[in-house]
């Protein structure tokens, strides 16, 4: 099992609403990009590759795409924060979107022996 976590954005987490009384503000513009290549070792084959993920919403644009060609697994990923604030009444919506992103971001590649 290989867990690449191609995007490592510390604010990509759900926001706890308990006792929260104000909006959330992310202080810095954010743009992450990752281009990862993994050579499949001799004697192994790919059993599972994560599905394509894409999300464009009012807060962020994100995409994670895996491909296999000529014995190489490629992962191209990007995350761009568009809107730096989340209104208190929109935190539940943010949480759903960021939960989906984190699930896609933490999907594992699975290699098995090719016996």
C-alpha positions as CSV (number, residue, x, y, z in Angstrom):
1,X,0.0,0.0,0.0
2,X,1.3,3.4,-0.9
3,X,-0.3,6.6,0.5
4,X,1.1,9.5,-1.3
5,X,-0.9,12.4,0.2
6,X,0.0,14.5,-2.8
7,X,-1.4,17.7,-1.3
8,X,-0.3,18.6,2.2
9,X,-2.3,21.7,3.1
10,X,-2.5,22.2,6.9
11,X,-5.9,24.1,6.7
12,X,-7.5,21.3,4.7
13,X,-9.5,20.1,7.7
14,X,-13.0,20.2,9.0
15,X,-13.9,23.1,11.3
16,X,-15.3,22.4,14.7
17,X,-18.6,24.3,15.1
18,X,-18.9,23.7,18.8
19,X,-18.7,27.0,20.7
20,X,-17.6,28.8,17.5
21,X,-19.0,32.3,17.3
22,X,-17.3,33.9,14.3
23,X,-16.3,33.2,10.7
24,X,-13.1,31.4,9.8
25,X,-10.3,33.3,8.0
26,X,-7.3,31.7,6.3
27,X,-4.6,34.3,6.4
28,X,-2.6,33.4,3.3
29,X,-3.4,32.7,-0.3
30,X,-2.7,29.1,-1.1
31,X,-1.6,27.2,-4.2
32,X,-0.2,23.7,-4.0
33,X,0.9,21.6,-6.9
34,X,2.4,18.1,-6.9
35,X,3.7,16.0,-9.8
36,X,4.9,12.6,-8.5
37,X,6.3,9.7,-10.5
38,X,6.7,6.2,-9.1
39,X,8.4,3.4,-11.1
40,X,6.6,0.1,-10.6
41,X,9.3,-2.3,-9.2
42,X,10.1,-5.4,-11.2
43,X,7.9,-8.3,-10.0
44,X,5.0,-6.0,-9.0
45,X,1.8,-4.9,-10.7
46,X,-0.8,-2.3,-9.8
47,X,-3.9,-3.7,-8.1
48,X,-5.7,-0.4,-7.4
49,X,-5.2,3.1,-8.5
50,X,-7.3,6.0,-7.0
51,X,-10.1,7.4,-9.1
52,X,-9.8,10.9,-10.5
53,X,-11.0,13.7,-8.1
54,X,-12.0,17.2,-9.1
55,X,-13.8,19.9,-7.1
56,X,-14.5,23.5,-8.0
57,X,-16.4,25.5,-5.4
58,X,-16.5,28.9,-3.9
59,X,-13.5,28.2,-1.6
60,X,-11.1,26.1,-3.5
61,X,-10.3,24.3,-6.8
62,X,-8.7,20.9,-6.4
63,X,-7.8,18.1,-8.7
64,X,-6.0,14.7,-8.2
65,X,-5.3,12.5,-11.1
66,X,-3.4,9.2,-11.3
67,X,-2.3,7.5,-14.5
68,X,-0.1,4.5,-15.5
69,X,2.1,4.3,-18.6
70,X,5.2,2.4,-19.4
71,X,5.7,1.0,-15.9
72,X,5.4,4.5,-14.3
73,X,2.6,5.7,-12.0
74,X,2.0,9.4,-12.2
75,X,0.1,11.6,-9.8
76,X,-0.7,15.1,-10.7
77,X,-2.5,17.1,-8.0
78,X,-3.3,20.8,-7.3
79,X,-5.1,22.7,-4.7
80,X,-5.8,26.5,-4.9
81,X,-7.6,28.4,-2.2
82,X,-9.9,30.9,-3.9
83,X,-11.9,32.4,-1.1
84,X,-10.0,32.9,2.2
85,X,-13.0,33.2,4.6
86,X,-15.8,30.7,5.6
87,X,-18.9,32.3,7.1
88,X,-20.2,30.8,10.2
89,X,-23.4,29.7,8.5
90,X,-21.4,28.0,5.7
91,X,-19.0,25.9,7.8
92,X,-21.1,22.8,7.4
93,X,-20.8,23.1,3.6
94,X,-17.0,23.7,3.9
95,X,-16.7,20.6,6.1
96,X,-18.5,18.4,3.5
97,X,-16.3,19.6,0.7
98,X,-13.0,19.4,2.6
99,X,-14.0,15.9,3.9
100,X,-14.4,14.7,0.2
101,X,-11.1,16.3,-0.7
102,X,-9.3,14.6,2.2
103,X,-10.8,11.3,1.3
104,X,-9.5,11.6,-2.3
105,X,-6.1,12.9,-1.1
106,X,-5.6,10.0,1.2
107,X,-6.6,7.2,-1.3
108,X,-4.0,4.5,-1.5
109,X,-2.2,2.9,-4.4
110,X,-2.1,-0.9,-4.1
111,X,0.7,-2.9,-5.6
112,X,0.8,-6.7,-5.6
113,X,3.4,-9.2,-6.7
114,X,2.9,-10.2,-10.3
115,X,3.3,-14.0,-9.6
